[in-house]
Amino acid sequence: MADPKGFLNHGREVAKSRPVDVRLKDWNEVYVPGSLLPIISKQASRCMDCGIPFCHNGCPLGNLIPEWNDYAYREDWAAASERLHATNNFPEFTGRLCPAPCESACVLGINQPAVTIKNVEVSIIDKAWDSGDVEPQIPERLSGKTVAVIGSGPAGLAAAQQLTRAGHTVAVYERADRIGGLLRYGIPEFKMEKRHINRRIEQMRAEGTRFRTGIEIGRDLKATDLKKRYDAVVIAAGSTTARDLPVPGRELKGVYQAMEYLPLANKVQEGDYVTSPISAEGKHVVVIGGGDTGADCVGTAHRQGAASVTQLEIMPRPGEDRAPHQPWPTFPMLYKVTSAHEEGGERVYSVSTTHFEGDEDGNVQWLHLTEVEFVDGKLSQKPGTERKIPAQLVTLAMGFTGPDRDNGLMDQFGLDLDERGNIARDADFQTNVPGVFVAGDAGRGQSLIVWAIAEGRSAARGCDRFLTGASELPAPIRPTDRALMV
């Protein structure tokens, strides 16, 4: 453990954000660069000798949190980085994007503010990169086996890196023009600058992983041909079928899915456009959906100069404290204010969209909504609460319903689906087709980045066992795991 009295001597301090009026002028990460390191040793010292570290169970990766907290407290950054990478291929991703279920499970969090686990994590990995402690891990020998990984999001990248390090020849196929999946085009630059992805890709290239962009398996290359070419396949194509809103006026111009809107803003940062083809500049923006993707739309609209931003959520506003049915150490549904919400806009809860209204040119102008409530466990509209709000740009951020079923991938492989419409798999993450594995949202359903990395690592182990008969790769989880309700 770190300082035995650390949690008594130091309160919780988190990363400092840049002033709103400053950060809205650019797309850089919202946090003050270097603001964490001066305080991180004290924050790491708050980690207790709790006997049973529930944070391990709260984290799908099983991160060795007390161990790297101790090293961070002692400022042994190389050792902290080694412990961090023992369970997590990409801690700079999770340290920025994960909602930190580990902190919800922190023993200190029973009656005090939890340890700043997420901030410690990102400080360790940023220090490791700056110190040159993150180096390619080139396999000592090659197995002679080949693996294709479909999808280059966190699950696909984790599986590819693990399998490459096991000595297999791995090629990652990505249908977009750049590697990264939703990390690249779904996560705005202000949440994670894409340089973090780029340097991991360079590390993976140096280790031997190969990347093929602009190729969609099922359309550009048949799945059956891919299977003939490789000894095994890992599908990590994500859950990309967006939930739609079938109400009158949905066809109007200006109503888009979040994943139509966000990638274009990221492409501007990549230099593909001068301005986004779908811009919020000067418009009244409505974001439908109260989750993280909705918050990403809010922050993006602010930076594009929206006239106003309103975020709608059909569910009631969560509480500030744990509900009785979500006791420690479960991951609670709490009201949270993200960096995007700090920047302005209005959040409206317990409302449902009834229809859109447009002008004579077919452009959306108004959104009609009504208040809703739960009656006998069912959601119903409240009479007399109908109203309309200005809406010249609407983004739908209501989640995803499963993997893409239109590109032919699943049919060409002949894959079975589970009861939720995701690709079915066994305890080794293998599908009903021998040699074809699935990891991440394509098999699990829409979930967290930390789950994606954990699934990628576990699927890599299953794939390695299939290819060689045994595996020394770690497997954090099984497909049936649902750690702490996350």
C-alpha positions in Angstrom: 0.0 0.0 0.0 1.0 3.6 -0.2 0.8 6.1 2.8 -1.2 4.4 5.6 -2.7 7.7 6.5 -3.0 9.1 3.1 -6.8 9.0 2.9 -6.9 10.9 6.3 -4.4 13.5 5.3 -5.5 14.4 1.8 -8.8 15.1 0.2 -9.8 14.2 -3.3 -8.4 16.4 -6.1 -9.2 15.9 -9.7 -7.7 17.2 -13.0 -8.1 20.9 -13.6 -10.1 22.0 -16.6 -9.2 25.0 -18.8 -11.6 27.9 -18.6 -14.8 27.4 -20.7 -14.3 30.6 -22.7 -10.7 29.5 -23.6 -11.4 25.8 -24.5 -14.4 26.6 -26.7 -12.0 28.4 -29.0 -10.2 25.2 -29.9 -10.6 21.4 -30.0 -7.8 20.5 -27.7 -8.5 18.3 -24.6 -10.3 20.3 -21.9 -7.8 19.6 -19.1 -4.9 21.8 -18.3 -1.8 19.9 -19.6 0.5 18.8 -16.8 -1.9 19.8 -14.0 -2.2 16.3 -12.6 1.4 15.3 -12.0 2.1 17.7 -9.0 -0.8 16.3 -7.0 -0.9 12.7 -8.2 1.5 11.3 -5.6 -0.8 12.6 -2.8 -3.8 11.3 -4.6 -2.3 7.9 -5.0 -1.5 7.8 -1.3 -5.2 7.9 -0.5 -5.4 4.2 -1.7 -6.1 2.3 1.5 -4.9 -1.1 2.8 -8.5 -2.2 2.4 -7.9 -6.0 2.5 -10.2 -6.8 -0.3 -9.7 -4.3 -3.2 -13.2 -4.2 -4.7 -11.8 -1.9 -7.4 -10.4 -5.0 -9.0 -13.9 -6.4 -9.5 -15.3 -3.0 -10.5 -12.8 -2.9 -13.4 -13.6 -5.4 -16.2 -9.9 -5.5 -16.9 -9.0 -6.5 -13.4 -6.5 -3.6 -13.2 -3.9 -4.0 -10.4 -5.0 -0.6 -9.0 -3.5 -0.8 -5.4 -0.1 -1.8 -6.9 0.2 1.0 -9.4 -1.2 3.4 -6.9 1.7 2.5 -4.5 4.3 2.9 -7.3 2.8 6.3 -8.3 2.9 7.4 -4.6 6.6 6.5 -4.6 7.0 8.1 -8.0 8.4 4.9 -9.5 6.8 5.6 -12.8 8.5 2.8 -14.8 7.2 0.2 -12.3 3.8 1.8 -12.3 3.7 1.7 -16.1 4.6 -2.0 -16.0 1.8 -2.9 -13.6 -0.6 -0.8 -15.6 0.2 -2.5 -18.9 0.0 -5.9 -17.3 -3.8 -5.8 -17.6 -4.5 -2.9 -20.0 -3.1 -2.4 -23.5 -4.3 1.2 -23.8 -4.5 3.0 -20.4 -4.3 6.4 -22.1 -7.7 5.6 -23.7 -9.4 4.3 -20.6 -7.8 7.0 -18.4 -9.5 9.6 -20.6 -12.8 8.0 -21.6 -13.8 5.3 -19.1 -16.5 6.3 -16.6 -14.4 4.6 -13.9 -16.5 1.8 -12.4 -13.4 1.1 -10.3 -14.0 4.3 -8.4 -17.6 3.4 -7.7 -16.3 0.2 -6.2 -13.5 1.8 -4.2 -13.7 0.9 -0.5 -12.8 4.4 0.5 -15.9 5.5 -1.4 -18.2 3.9 1.1 -18.2 7.0 3.2 -15.6 9.4 1.6 -14.8 10.6 -1.9 -13.2 7.7 -3.8 -9.6 7.5 -4.8 -8.9 9.3 -8.1 -8.1 6.1 -9.8 -8.8 7.3 -13.3 -6.5 10.4 -12.9 -3.7 8.3 -11.5 -4.0 5.9 -14.4 -3.7 8.6 -17.1 -0.9 10.3 -15.2 1.1 7.1 -15.1 0.8 6.4 -18.8 1.4 10.0 -19.9 4.6 10.0 -17.8 5.6 6.6 -19.3 5.2 8.0 -22.9 7.2 11.1 -22.0 9.9 9.0 -20.4 10.2 6.5 -23.2 9.0 3.6 -21.1 6.5 2.5 -23.7 8.3 0.5 -26.3 7.3 -2.1 -28.9 7.2 -5.7 -27.6 8.3 -7.7 -30.6 7.7 -11.4 -30.3 10.7 -13.6 -30.0 9.5 -16.1 -32.6 6.6 -16.3 -35.1 4.1 -19.1 -34.9 3.5 -19.3 -38.7 -0.2 -18.7 -38.1 -2.2 -15.8 -39.5 -5.2 -13.9 -38.0 -7.5 -11.3 -39.5 -9.1 -8.8 -37.1 -12.2 -7.1 -38.4 -12.6 -3.6 -36.9 -10.0 -1.3 -35.3 -11.8 0.0 -32.3 -10.5 -0.7 -28.8 -11.6 -4.4 -28.9 -10.0 -5.0 -32.3 -6.8 -3.2 -31.4 -6.4 -5.0 -28.1 -7.0 -8.4 -29.7 -4.6 -7.6 -32.5 -1.8 -6.5 -30.2 -2.2 -9.5 -27.9 -2.1 -11.9 -30.9 0.8 -10.2 -32.5 2.8 -10.4 -29.3 1.9 -14.1 -29.1 3.8 -14.5 -32.4 1.0 -14.7 -34.9 0.9 -12.6 -38.1 -2.1 -10.3 -37.7 -3.8 -8.0 -40.2 -6.5 -5.5 -39.0 -9.2 -4.6 -41.5 -11.0 -1.3 -41.1 -13.7 0.0 -43.4 -13.0 3.7 -42.6 -10.1 5.6 -44.0 -8.2 5.7 -40.7 -7.5 3.2 -37.9 -9.3 3.7 -34.6 -13.0 2.9 -35.0 -15.2 5.0 -32.7 -12.0 6.1 -30.9 -11.1 7.9 -34.1 -14.4 9.2 -35.4 -16.9 8.9 -32.6 -14.9 10.5 -29.7 -14.4 14.2 -30.1 -11.0 15.7 -30.1 -11.7 17.6 -26.9 -12.2 14.4 -25.0 -9.2 12.6 -26.5 -6.7 14.0 -28.9 -6.0 11.6 -31.7 -2.3 11.7 -31.3 -2.8 9.1 -28.5 -4.2 6.7 -31.1 -1.5 7.5 -33.6 1.4 6.6 -31.4 -0.2 3.3 -30.3 -0.7 2.4 -33.9 3.0 3.1 -34.6 3.9 0.9 -31.6 1.7 -1.9 -33.0 3.2 -1.5 -36.5 6.7 -1.8 -35.0 5.6 -5.0 -33.2 4.4 -6.5 -36.6 0.7 -5.8 -36.7 -0.5 -4.9 -40.2 -3.3 -2.5 -41.0 -5.7 -2.5 -44.0 -8.0 0.6 -44.2 -10.9 1.3 -46.6 -11.9 -2.4 -46.8 -15.3 -3.4 -45.5 -15.6 -7.2 -45.0 -18.8 -8.4 -46.5 -18.9 -5.7 -49.2 -15.4 -5.0 -50.5 -14.1 -8.5 -49.5 -16.3 -11.5 -48.9 -16.1 -13.0 -45.4 -15.7 -16.5 -46.9 -12.6 -15.3 -48.9 -11.2 -13.8 -45.7 -11.6 -17.0 -43.8 -9.9 -19.0 -46.5 -6.9 -16.6 -46.5 -6.4 -16.6 -42.7 -6.1 -19.4 -40.1 -8.5 -17.5 -37.7 -10.6 -14.4 -37.7 -11.6 -12.1 -34.8 -14.7 -10.0 -35.4 -14.6 -6.7 -33.5 -16.9 -4.7 -35.8 -18.8 -3.0 -33.0 -22.4 -2.3 -32.4 -23.0 0.2 -35.2 -26.8 0.0 -36.0 -28.1 3.2 -34.4 -31.5 3.3 -32.7 -33.8 5.5 -34.8 -36.7 7.7 -33.9 -39.7 6.8 -36.2 -41.9 9.9 -35.7 -43.5 12.2 -38.3 -40.9 14.6 -39.8 -37.9 12.2 -39.3 -37.2 12.6 -43.0 -36.6 16.4 -42.8 -33.2 17.8 -43.6 -31.3 18.6 -40.5 -32.2 15.5 -38.5 -29.2 13.2 -38.3 -27.8 10.3 -36.3 -25.0 11.2 -33.9 -22.6 9.0 -35.8 -23.4 11.0 -39.0 -22.7 14.3 -37.2 -19.7 13.5 -34.9 -17.3 11.9 -37.5 -17.5 14.9 -39.8 -16.4 17.2 -37.0 -13.4 14.9 -36.3 -12.6 14.8 -40.0 -12.2 18.6 -39.8 -9.6 18.1 -37.2 -7.9 15.5 -39.4 -7.7 18.1 -42.2 -10.2 16.5 -44.5 -12.6 19.5 -44.4 -12.2 23.1 -43.7 -15.6 23.2 -42.1 -18.0 20.4 -41.3 -20.6 19.6 -43.9 -23.0 19.3 -41.0 -22.4 22.3 -38.8 -24.2 23.7 -35.8 -23.0 27.3 -36.5 -25.8 29.8 -35.8 -28.4 27.1 -35.3 -30.7 26.0 -32.5 -29.5 22.5 -31.8 -31.4 19.7 -30.1 -29.7 16.5 -29.0 -32.0 13.6 -28.3 -30.4 11.2 -25.8 -28.8 11.9 -22.4 -25.8 9.6 -22.5 -22.2 10.2 -23.3 -22.7 10.3 -27.0 -25.3 13.0 -26.5 -22.8 15.0 -24.4 -20.3 14.6 -27.2 -22.8 16.2 -29.6 -23.4 19.0 -27.1 -19.7 19.8 -26.8 -19.3 19.6 -30.5 -22.2 22.0 -31.2 -20.8 24.5 -28.7 -17.4 24.6 -30.5 -19.2 25.0 -33.9 -20.9 28.1 -32.6 -24.5 26.9 -32.0 -27.1 29.6 -31.2 -28.5 27.3 -28.5 -28.1 23.7 -27.4 -30.9 21.6 -25.7 -30.4 18.0 -24.7 -33.5 15.8 -24.2 -33.7 12.7 -22.1 -36.8 10.4 -21.9 -35.9 9.2 -18.4 -36.2 11.2 -15.2 -33.2 13.1 -13.9 -30.9 10.7 -11.9 -30.2 11.5 -8.3 -27.1 13.1 -6.8 -26.6 10.1 -4.4 -26.8 6.3 -4.8 -30.3 5.0 -5.0 -31.2 2.2 -2.4 -31.3 -0.4 -5.2 -27.7 0.6 -6.3 -25.7 0.2 -3.2 -21.9 0.2 -3.0 -20.0 -1.3 -4.8 -22.3 -1.4 -7.8 -22.0 1.2 -10.5 -24.8 3.7 -9.8 -26.8 5.8 -12.2 -26.0 9.3 -10.9 -26.5 12.8 -12.2 -23.3 13.9 -13.7 -22.1 17.1 -15.3 -19.6 16.4 -18.1 -17.2 19.0 -19.5 -19.6 19.6 -22.4 -22.4 20.4 -19.9 -20.2 22.9 -18.1 -19.9 24.8 -21.3 -23.6 25.6 -21.5 -26.9 24.4 -22.9 -30.1 23.2 -21.3 -30.9 19.6 -20.2 -34.5 18.5 -20.2 -35.6 15.3 -18.6 -38.8 13.1 -18.7 -39.8 14.3 -22.2 -40.5 12.4 -25.5 -40.4 13.7 -29.0 -43.8 13.5 -30.8 -42.9 14.9 -34.2 -40.7 17.3 -36.2 -41.9 20.4 -38.1 -40.2 21.8 -41.1 -40.3 24.8 -43.4 -41.4 24.8 -47.1 -38.0 23.7 -48.2 -38.0 20.5 -46.1 -35.6 21.8 -43.4 -36.4 21.0 -39.8 -37.4 24.1 -37.7 -39.3 22.8 -34.7 -39.3 19.8 -32.4 -42.6 18.9 -30.7 -42.4 17.1 -27.4 -44.4 16.1 -24.4 -43.6 15.3 -20.8 -43.7 11.6 -19.8 -44.0 9.7 -16.6 -44.0 6.1 -15.3 -47.4 4.8 -14.4 -47.6 1.2 -13.1 -44.1 0.6 -14.5 -45.0 1.9 -18.0 -44.0 5.1 -19.6 -46.9 7.3 -20.6 -47.5 10.9 -21.9 -48.7 13.5 -19.5 -51.8 15.2 -21.1 -51.6 19.0 -21.6 -47.8 19.1 -21.5 -47.2 19.3 -25.3 -45.0 22.1 -26.5 -42.4 22.9 -29.3 -38.9 24.1 -29.2 -36.8 25.6 -32.0 -34.6 22.9 -33.7 -32.6 23.6 -36.9 -30.2 20.8 -36.3 -31.2 17.6 -34.5 -28.9 14.8 -33.5 -30.2 11.3 -32.4 -28.0 9.9 -29.7 -30.2 7.1 -28.4 -27.7 4.2 -28.5 -27.2 1.3 -30.7 -29.1 -1.9 -31.3 -26.4 -4.3 -32.6 -23.8 -5.0 -35.3 -24.4 -4.1 -38.9 -26.6 -6.7 -40.6 -26.7 -5.1 -44.0 -23.1 -5.5 -45.2 -23.3 -9.3 -45.5 -20.6 -10.2 -43.0 -22.7 -12.2 -40.7 -24.6 -14.0 -43.4 -21.5 -14.8 -45.4 -19.8 -16.3 -42.3 -23.1 -18.0 -41.3 -23.0 -16.7 -37.7 -25.6 -17.4 -35.1 -27.1 -14.6 -33.1 -28.0 -14.5 -29.4 -31.4 -13.4 -28.0 -30.3 -9.8 -28.0 -29.3 -9.8 -31.7 -25.6 -9.8 -31.1 -23.2 -12.4 -32.4 -23.3 -15.5 -30.2 -20.1 -17.0 -28.8 -18.9 -19.6 -26.3 -16.6 -19.3 -23.3 -13.5 -18.9 -25.6 -15.3 -16.1 -27.5 -15.6 -18.5 -30.5 -18.7 -18.3 -32.6 -20.6 -21.2 -34.1 -18.1 -21.2 -36.9 -14.8 -22.8 -35.9 -11.9 -20.4 -36.0 -14.1 -17.3 -36.0 -14.1 -15.3 -32.8 -16.0 -12.2 -31.7 -15.1 -9.5 -29.2 -16.4 -6.1 -28.0 -19.8 -4.6 -28.8 -20.5 -7.0 -31.7 -20.8 -9.8 -29.3 -21.6 -8.0 -26.0 -23.8 -5.2 -27.2 -23.2 -1.5 -26.7 -20.9 -1.0 -23.8 -17.9 0.7 -22.3 -14.4 1.1 -23.7 -12.9 -0.8 -20.8 -15.2 -3.7 -21.6 -14.1 -3.6 -25.2 -10.4 -3.9 -24.3 -11.1 -6.6 -21.8 -13.1 -8.6 -24.4 -10.4 -8.1 -27.0 -7.8 -9.5 -24.7 -10.0 -12.5 -23.8 -10.9 -13.2 -27.4 -7.2 -13.1 -28.2 -6.6 -15.8 -25.7 -9.3 -18.0 -27.1 -8.0 -17.5 -30.6 -4.4 -18.3 -29.5 -5.7 -21.5 -27.9 -7.5 -22.4 -31.1 -4.3 -21.9 -33.2 -1.7 -23.5 -30.9 -3.6 -25.7 -28.4 -2.7 -23.6 -25.4 -2.2 -20.0 -24.5 -0.2 -17.9 -22.0 -2.2 -14.8 -22.8 -4.3 -13.5 -19.9 -8.1 -13.6 -20.2 -9.7 -11.0 -17.9 -13.3 -12.1 -18.5 -15.8 -14.6 -19.9 -18.6 -13.6 -22.3 -21.2 -14.1 -19.5 -19.4 -11.7 -17.0 -21.4 -8.6 -16.0 -19.1 -7.0 -13.5 -21.0 -4.8 -11.0 -23.9 -4.2 -13.4 -21.9 -2.0 -15.8 
